[in-house]
Amino acid sequence: MSAVRDQSPAGAPPDAAAAAAIPDVRLVDVTKRFDDVVAVDSLSLEIPRGSFFALLGPSGCGKTTTLRMIGGFEEPTEGAIFLGDRPVTGLPPYRRDVNTVFQSYALFPHLNVRDNVAFGLRRKGVKGKDAVGPVKEMLHIVGLEGLEGRKPRQLSGGQQQRVALARALVNSPRVLLLDEPLGALDLKLRKQMQLELKAIQHDIEITFVHVTHDQEEAMTMADQIAVMNGGRIEQLGTPTELYETPNTAFVAGFLGVSNLIPGMVASEGTVQLRRGPLVHVSPEVIRGRSGDVAVGIRPEKIELGDGQQNVLSGRVVESAYVGVATQYIVETPCGRITVYVQNARAGSEAAPVGSALTLSWSPEATFVVDSTEEEPA
């Protein structure tokens, strides 16, 4: 596709495989202080070439500051930033091979769609007929063909978002930075745009770095996610790794609902729950831990009945029908447990409040984290 330039960085090895192995973004011991506040704390990170990468975390965790440092809008107090093999620490945004899409879009209201998209090309000296082809191709990629003559006020929120995306991509930057770009859209459109953004990134193979506090958004789009907390990366991995095997209580609680039950390691593959039974876990999830731990089970991994190896009894204190599933809150000797039961059969009735239930789950559906770590508020 002609919109994609040769992304081989200057001075990279001629071998294509070696060039592709150079991360598009590399942060080395980056710290950012604002007076006495440490926003980013000695962060090191590599973002692979051509990936869709998400920085995920709550407000104040340092994710937006990290993105702004990559873009050149903030400078690190300490550490170094590289784009490919080129050090860019201290360079202004216009001298970095990156573009940014902000939540506000920042479109020019007096320019039509075509001229908004062509703006970046004109700043680089591409004018007239030379800009027509790239602009047309980019409008095709983002699905805006036929809307070239409209002004931003004549577009929907999703269409405005696509214009901002096309304007940022038409110069084929090494990296596209996305600063919560879907935050202004309604829920239905936001979900639609998540899939469209992922498809666009897959087609053009430019590295996307996306900042969000929305866990579902990050998991829908990103190849890799860095979960940030207190200016540091709490855990980095694929959406599946982070959800199925979180390393900490914070990650377990931030990525979806998680039941964390206090216990103590009894053996290589068992944990004695506090005020509860002995449960079996895969030995690798213990990871050398001993003493006090917390056993984690996702609500949808729990079955009603005693069909799995780990069993816990309780009584329903709350239930809610949420469409695809019924949510139960079950009081057990180990505390309250949240359970999601898929509404796979039409006309099935929920267990009433006050009824006794037996819950069970498999060892493979269980993870273990340190019990001394605090869950997010």
N, C-alpha and C positions, 0 to 999 in steps of 0.2 A: 504494500500500500504506500503510495507516494507521500502520504502525510508523515510517514515515519522516516526519520533520518538515520544515518549510520551513527549509532550511539557509542562507537568505540572512542574512549577518552584519549586525549592527546598524550603521546608518550607511552601508551599501553603496549604490551607485547603484541607482535603481529599475529600470533596464533589466536584464532577466534575464540577458542575455548578458554584460553587464559584471560583474554579481554573480558569475556562474559563473567568470569569469576570475580572481577573487581566490583565491590559493592558500589551502587550508585550514590549512597549516602553513608558516611562513616563519622561517628562522633567519638572522640577520645577524651575521657575524663573531663567532660564538660560540666562546669558549675556556673550557675547564674544566681547572683545575689542582688536583691533590691534593698539597699540599706542593711538592716540586720535580718532580713528575711531571705532564707535560702530557698529559691523557687525550684531549682534543679541542682541535684547534689551528686557530683562526680559520676555523671552518666556516660557510659560507653555503649555504643550501639552500631550495628551494621545492617543496612537495608539492602537486600539483594537486588541486582539489576532486573528491571522489568516486573517487579512484584507489586502487589496491592497490599500496603502495609498500614496498619491502624495503630495510633496511640490512643489508648482507652483509659479512662479513669474519671473520678469525681472532680468537681470544681476545686481548683487549688492544688491539684496533684502535680502540676508542672508540664502537662502535655502541650498546651497552647504556647507556652514560653519556649519549649523545645522546638516546636514547628517554626516559630518566629525566628529563632536563632539559625535554623537551617536556611530560611528564606533571606536572612540578612536584616530583618527588621529589629532584631535585638542582637547584641554582641555578648558572647560568653565572658564571664568574669575570669574564668580559667578554662583551659582545655583547647582542643582544636577540632575543626569541622572540615571534612573533605567531601567534594562531589567527584565521584570517580577517584582518580589519583591526584586531583588538583586541590591544594589547600585553599579554602575560601574564607577563613577566619579574618575578619576585618574588612572584607570587600562589601560594598553596598549592594542592595538587591539587584540593580540593573546590570551588575557585572557578574552575577551568578546565573548559571544555566538552569534556572527554576522559574516557574510561574505559580501564582497563588489564586485560588478561588475562595472568596470570603462568603460568609453567610449573607451579607447584604448585597452581593453580586456586583455592586458598584458599576452598573452600566451607565453609559452616557445617554441621558434622556432625549437629547436633541438629534442623536444619530439613529439611523435605522439598523436593523439586524446585520445587514451586510457590512456597514461601516463600523459597527461595534466590533465585529469579528476581525475586520481588516486593520484595526487600530494598531495592534502589536506589530504587524508586518510593516506598516508605514513608519513606525518608530525605528525600525531596523533598516529603513531605506528602500523597502520593496514597495513599488508604486504601480499604478495603472494596471495594464494587462498582466503583469507578472504576479499580481495579488489575486487575480480573478480565480485561477485554478485552485490554489490552496484554500481559499475561502469557500468556494463551491464544494470542494471535497469534504471540508470539515463540517459544513452545514448538513451534508449528506450523512456523515458519521453520527451526528447528534440528532438527526431526525427533524431538521428545520427547513428542508427544501420547500420552496413555495412561500416562505415567510420573510424573504430577504428584505422586502420594502417596509415592513412594519416597524413601528417605534416600540420601545420597551413597554410603554403604558398600554399598548394594544395586545400584549402577551399575557398568558397565565403565569403563575409563579413557577411552574415546572418548565415552561418555555423560556422564561428569563434565566432560569438556572442553566439550561442548555446553552444559551447564548454566552453566558459567562464562561462555561466550560470550553466552548468552541474558541472563544477569544484567547483563553489561556493555552490551548493546545495547538493553535494554528502555527506557532513558531517551533513546534516540536521540541520542547525543552527536555533536558535530561530527566527532570523530576517535576511533577505537578503536586503542589501542596494544597490540601483541601481543609479549610478551617470551618468545621461544622457547616458544610454547604447546604445541608438539607433541613437545617433547624427551623427555617421559616415556612416550610411546607406543611400541609395537613397530613394526617396519618396515612391515608390511602395513597396520596401522591408520593409521600416520602418512601413508602414501601416499593412503589413502582420505580422510583428513581434509583433506589438502591440496586435493583437488578440491572437497570440500564447503565448505571455508572460502571458496574462490574463488567458488563458486556463490552462497553467502550474501551475500558482499560485492557481487556483481553485482546481486543482487535488491534489496538495501536501499539501495545507492548511498551508503553512508557511507564516508568515507576510512579505510582500514586502513593502519597503519604497523607493519611486521613486522620484528623483529630475529631474525636467524638466522646461524649459521655454515655451514648446509647449502646448498650451491650448488644442488642439484637442487630443494630445497624452494622457494628464492627464485625460480628460473626457472619452476617449475610455476605459482606463484600470482601473482607480481607483474607489474604493468603496466610499472613502472620499478624499477630496482635501482641503489642507490648502493653501489659496492664501496669499503669503507673500509680504510685501511692507515695505521698510525701517527698516528691522530687526524685524518686528512684523507680527503677523497673522492678516490680514485684515478681512478675513472671512473663516470659516471652515464649510464644509457641503458636501452633495452629489453633483455630477455633476448637477443633475436636480435642486436642491435648489440654487446652485450658479448661474446657467444660468437664471432660471425663476424668482428668487427673490433675486437679489444681494442687499447687504445692503449699498454699497457705490458706488460712481461714478467710483472709481478705479476698483473695481471688475467688474462692468458692462462693462467698456471699455476694460478690459484685457481679459475677456472671451467672445470673439466674437465681432461682430459689434453691436453697440447699439446707438439708437437715444435718446439723452437726451435733453429735451425741458424745458427751464426755466418757472416757474409758481409760483403760490401762492395758498396755501391751502384755499379753499373757504368753505368747510364743511367737514363732516366726510368721505364723499365719492366722493368729487369733487375737482378738481384743475382748477383754472383759468390760462390758458396759457398766457404768456406774448406775446402781439400782436396777440393773437389767441383766439379760443373759449373756453368755459367751457367744460372740459372733465370729464368723470366718471371713477372712479377707485374702486377697492374692498376696503372697509373700513379698512381691516386689514393691507393693504400695507402702509397706512398713518402712522401707528405705533406711534400715539401720536404727530406727527409733526404738526407744525403750521408755518405760515409765508412762506418765500421763500423756494422752493423745486425745484427739477427737475423731470419731468415725463419721464419714460423710456419705449421705445417700441422696440423690436427686429425687424429687417427688414422683416423677413419672417412672422411675425404676422400681417403685414399690408396688407389689401386687396385693390384692385382697385375697385372703386365704393363706394356707400353709404350704403352698406348692414349691417354695424355694427354701434353701438351706438355713438362712437366717430368719428367725421368727420373733415377732414382738406383738403382744396383745394390748388392746386399748379400747377406748370408747369415743364415739363421735361427739364432738362438742360444737362443730360448725360444719356446714356444707354449702357449696355454691355451685350452681350450674353455669359454666362459662363457655358453652357451645361445644367445642371439640372435646372437652373433658369436664368432669365434675371434680371440684376441689374439696377435699376433706381435711379438717383439722382434727387430729385424733390425740386424745390425752392418754399417755402411756406412763409406766413407772419411770421412764427415762426423760419425761418431758413431752411437750406437744410436738407432733410430727405432722408435716404437710404431705398429702398424698394427692396425685393427679391420676384419675381413672378415665381412660379414653371412652367416649360415648360412641362405641363402635356399632352397637346394636340399637336399632330404632325401638323406642318405647321402653327401654330399660329404666328401672326405677332406682333412685338414689337411696343409699342406706340412711334411715332417719336419724336425726340428732338424738343421742342417748343410747343408740344401739351399740352392741359390742362388736368389735372387728378384730380379726387376726391379720396382721401385716407380715409380709415376707419379701425378701429380696436376695439376690444371688451374691456370692463373694466377689464376682467379677464386676458387679455394679457398685462396689464399695471403695471409697478412697479414705486416706488417713492424712490428717494434718496435725501440727503441733497444737496442743490445747492451750498453750500460753498466749497464742496470738489472738488478738481481738477482732471480732466481726465488725464491719462498718456500721455506723449508726443508722 
